[in-house]
C-alpha cells in the first residue's frame, strides 16, 4: 500500500471483501452441477462469512 489505512478504511475494505466472497460462494451454491455434500459445505462457509460481515459491520456502527 502506498499509504497507511485508518481503522475505518480497513473495516470498509473488509466489508467489501466479505460481500464479494459471499456473493461468489452463493453463486457456487446455486450451481446445479455440484453435489449435495459440496453444496452443504459451501452453505456453511457462506454462513460463516456472513457472520463475519455482521461483526465487522456492527463494530463500525458503535462509536
C-alpha positions in Angstrom: 0.0 0.0 0.0 1.2 3.5 -0.8 -0.2 4.9 2.4 -1.4 3.7 5.8 -5.1 2.9 6.1 -7.2 4.2 9.0 -9.1 1.7 11.1 -12.3 2.9 9.5 -10.9 2.4 6.0 -9.8 -1.1 6.9 -13.2 -2.0 8.2 -14.9 -0.7 5.0 -12.4 -2.7 2.9 -13.1 -5.8 5.0 -16.9 -5.3 4.4 -16.4 -5.1 0.6 -14.2 -8.1 0.6 -16.6 -10.2 2.7 -19.5 -9.1 0.5 -17.6 -10.1 -2.7 -16.7 -13.5 -1.3 -20.2 -14.2 0.0 -21.7 -13.3 -3.4 -19.3 -15.7 -5.2 -20.0 -18.5 -2.8 -23.7 -18.0 -3.1 -23.3 -18.3 -6.9 -21.5 -21.6 -6.4 -24.3 -22.8 -4.2 -26.8 -22.1 -6.9 -24.8 -24.1 -9.4 -26.9 -27.2 -10.1 -23.8 -29.1 -11.2 -22.3 -29.6 -7.7 -23.1 -32.4 -5.4 -25.2 -32.1 -2.2 -22.2 -32.5 0.1 -20.2 -29.8 -1.5 -23.3 -27.6 -1.6 -23.8 -28.1 2.1 -20.1 -27.2 2.8 -20.5 -24.0 0.8 -23.6 -23.1 2.7 -21.8 -23.5 6.0 -18.9 -21.4 4.6 -21.3 -18.7 3.4 -23.0 -18.6 6.9 -19.5 -18.1 8.5 -18.7 -15.3 6.0 -22.0 -13.6 6.6 -21.4 -13.8 10.4 -18.0 -12.2 10.0 -19.6 -9.4 7.9 -22.2 -8.8 10.7 -19.4 -8.5 13.3 -17.4 -6.1 11.1 -20.5 -4.0 10.3 -21.5 -3.9 14.0 -18.1 -2.7 15.0 -18.4 0.2 12.6 -21.8 1.3 13.9 -20.6 1.6 17.5 -19.0 4.9 18.2 
